[in-house]
Amino acid sequence: MPTKLAITGAAAVAHAMRQINPDVVAAYPITPQTPIVEYFAQFVADGVVDTVMVPVESEHSAMSAVVGSAAAGARTMTATAANGLALMFEIVYIAASMRLPIVMPIVNRALSGPINIHGDHSDAYAVRDSGWIQLFSENSQEAYDMTIIATKLAEREEVLTPAMVNLDGFITSHGVEGVEILDDEVVRDFVGEWEAKYPLLDIDNPVTHGPLDLFDYYFEHHRQQQEGLKNAYKALPEVFAEYEKISGRKYDFLDLYRMEDAEYVMVVMNSAASTAKYVIDELREKGIKAGLVKPWVFTPFPKKEFLAALDGKKAVMVLDRAMSFGKEAPLYSLIKSALYDAKEKPLIGSYVYGLGGRDVTPEMLSIPFEDAIKGDLDPNEERYLGLKE
């Protein structure tokens, strides 16, 4: 029977890791990710997992260690946040290029500078083109579920692509809420035993890992990475359906909230979606047809699903918890591009909110709806919610 626990998002992720029972975890602590590896290190010390825990001197070394162990044939995991992810940057791309199914929870935190330890999505967006699968979670339950789902997806033979599971720093990672933990054996049966297809240590079938790749094959290898992510897109519905069978929780590319007859639609990721749902319920009581689209999957980008959800709506307000300096915000630019193929193009507007962990209030998230109802949306203007004048 599943067990309901009052735990933090960090603890929920650590429990998922415990049940997955990876061969190797290499990690370096960084706020607000630190509790994940602290909890997991305790599981290692208590002997409840078979994992080799590798404490390293930096995040660059952590990613290097999991790349090496994954290439050797081990199921590997790590976790990080913000500047730690930035320090990993070189090896993050190498992990994807080597098609190693590493799973890495990212506790989203603002990238420096100025230095800030609180949550936004600048770290996740900074590696959006790295070749990793990127899943997002609104709350601790979703962070737990997505960690398990990511492992199953990344290790599929036609995918073999590393995966990140994003959860908001402090709001989710340190907030205590009810989380349903599945039975250990149920999770282990779901993810199965990992058997690497081309392990470095298989001396009877020698292969090359991480070679110098010049103009002769570099292009072709990147094309294969693209195929891996296309295959991840195709595999996700099946993995979600399998997970629903063991958990009762239904996931998809997008979480659609009160969208059946919605005219004014907000698009927002992670924890702010909870506040948005509250605002939408309030607007519905006033007779305003408001709805929410929350992406669970960012990479591979679900363009077809966004089109199906947003085509023909009166207005779409896209909220980004990060900026792209000198250009449009990341999520907004992708959705705006996707709507090029819409038959009935809605009004669309871009809003940036919550940078550096600034509080997100219902009053703040009401503003885009007010603008949309007045028809006051400009697709070429980036607006800022909660900005001090």
Summary of the structure (lengths in Angstrom):
residues: 389
radius of gyration: 20.7
end to end distance: 53.0
largest distance: 69.7
contacts: 1380
relative contact order: 0.12
helix: 41%
strand: 18%
